Amino acid sequence: MQKLDFQQTAEFLRSCEDAYILIHQSPDGDCIGSGYSLQAVLRLMGKRAKVLCSDPIPQRFGFLLPSEPEEDFEPKCIIAVDVADPKLFGSCCEQYRDCVDLCVDHHISNLHYAKRTLLHADAAAACEVLYGLYRHMDIPFTEQIAKCLYTGIATDTGCFKFDNTTAQTHACAAEIMREFPDVRYGLINRNMFDVKSPSRLRAEMLMLQAMEYHLDGKCAMICVTQELLAQTGMEEQDTDGLANLPTQPEGVEVGITLRERETGVYKISMRSAKDVNVSAICQTLGGGGHIKAAGCLLRGSLEEVKTVLLEAVRKGMEQA
């Protein structure tokens, strides 16, 4: 594995051809913005590029997608963006997990699985890393690239309120807004953070009513089961952002969201409201992420998974 800087990454992108760009399953604003901004940049450089994801892109991110149809071609280069662990590729992209030529990421838990890695763990989003790379390469931004980068930065910082937000993060967003003043950034933020479907609101009401409190009220937990999805009509792609709900009650230090992907398989999202390192906790369970936002995948019955999670969080709190 070779660690790259901006110059080395720029040289690699200039030399690569026919690239598949892999983003993680259950796609969010940062991986979508990263993937489609990189596709746009490579196309500006006269190269063929295609974004691959194991799950459908949620409809609310449709404005980030290019107007041109995806091209069909055999890849000569595989690039991953915003993917710390190849397990996150999902079934569609799993065949490429051992042949990733370049990974661009900002997760401190990155497993360095690619042949080359551009990693800035102090960046708030992969889109922030790519913003710096594109500026280094003197790439002329288009409105689509600007929207992709802004959306990725905004969503991974919780609209600039998470602790990962830095002065550099604000500077990147400010430069994008200055260069493209006609983009409706307020509308982007409203659609990303405020607008919810009726089924999502019904689901939130039920989850808040059933929220569990553990470890003297310092840990809160919600469950998104297949039964709940069926009861409310909420689709899987409408679950983005639910992980922030358990950290809202006063006194909670760790919030846990369990999403039942299939019977006996749960995707875990963990958030830290204060000082607990949830990345370290999730790493003990085979996952990882950021200090304040991390996840993992667990198998077993719902009660078994809860027991494993609470024991891991208890130990993590003792070490905080």
Secondary structure, 3 states (H helix, E strand, C coil): CEECCHHHHHHHHHHCCCEEEECCCCCCHHHHHHHHHHHHHHHHCCCCEEEECCCCCCHHHHHHCCCCCCCCCCCCEEEEECCCCHHHHCCCCHHHCCCCCEEEECCCCCCCCCCEEEECCCCCCHHHHHHHHHHHCCCCCCHHHHHHHHHHHHHHCCCCCCCCCCHHHHHHHHHHHHHCCCCCHHHHHHHHHCCCCHHHHHHHHHHHHCCEEECCCCEEEEEECHHHHHHHCCCHHHCCCHHHHHHCCCCCCEEEEEEEEECCEEEEEEEECCCCCHHHHHHCCCCEECCCEEEEEEECCHHHHHHHHHHHHHHHHHHC
